[in-house]
Amino acid sequence: MMFITRRAAMNEPMLTVTEERDAIRDWQQKGDRSALELLLRSHARQVFAQAARWTDNPVHIEDLVAEGMIGLMRAADSFDLNQDVRFSTYAGWWVLNGVAAALVRIKSVIDIPVRTFLDANGGRLGQEDGEMARLAMYGTVDLGEGGDLAGNLTASAMTPEEVVALRSSENEQRRLVSAALSKLDREDAEIIQRLSLDDPPADVEMLAQDFGVSRDRIRQLEKRALLRLRRKLIEAGFQMEALT
């Protein structure tokens, strides 16, 4: 993991559009680690800024920044050079997700989904759900068999009408996924089909041999293909909650 101080990050020159795209291309297509380091250093200020939003504890900042930098690396892996968007804009979600994941580990007594943590702290949950999330996060409620929260989190059996509705929804989701796959490039569709949809899924090593590339490259291609599929699904009206 590359280390950079906050001062160094703030003094790092910003890249032009051409420079950042060249760096992304060299990393994705050639595995050039110097290009990746250049990209990460030039965007590290984004990670420090995001981490500073959540805490002023120097020890916690270090943990948040480390996870945020991993988010930047994942963004570099999956950034689609065909899209007309700056890398910093695209990387924002990856950085936030990494920082938030570290924050959950630091702040929460028990593990909860990152999205629940962010929604609870941002006041985006209903009063009852928000209170339950906060109680669970900070350990102020009994989570044992007799705990009130455990009872509240127990789902009741589905009614026949709910079962029918669920099956109908699943069928529609399958139809949308199939339609979105048909709009992808052959390579993207094949990678997603073989690694994620086939039962059993294909072995990464075998797929790498078939494509004549490394295992790491297959994983990069998979991430990019899944992001393209996600975009097609959103355009088709697929609900965001189903894609997380």
C-alpha angles and dihedrals in degrees: 000000000000114000123212130167123231092247092051091047092053091049094048110111118245117246123237119239090259093048095050093047091049089051092049092047093049091050097045098041103030104023089236104175093191088060090050091049091050090052094047095047092050091052100037090100087066090058094048091048092052093047092050090058091068107038145005094203106117092213092051092044089059092054093046093049092050091055092042090055089053087053089054090052091052090050090052089052095052105031110128110224090199091069121089098229135109117253093236091059093048093044093052094087093046092050093047092048092051094046092046092050090055090045091054091054091049100042105031126080090206131026115269131167114278091234091054091051093050094044092048093050092043094051093242096128125083117263096260096042092044092051092048091050093049092047091052094044096052099036098241095133135063109255096184127108092282097043119122091227092054089055093047092051094053111106119223121232115279119253120235089254091053091049091053091047091049092051091048091051092048091051091051091049091052090050092051092047091050092049092048092049090054089059094054127090113272092250094051093046093048093050093050093044095050099040101036112018108034117092108248097022120233121263113255091226091055092048090049090054092048091052095039095235138106126276090249091053091051089053090050091050090047093053092049093046092050091051090051090049090049090053092051091048093051090050088052092054100261110161114252091225090063092054098057 
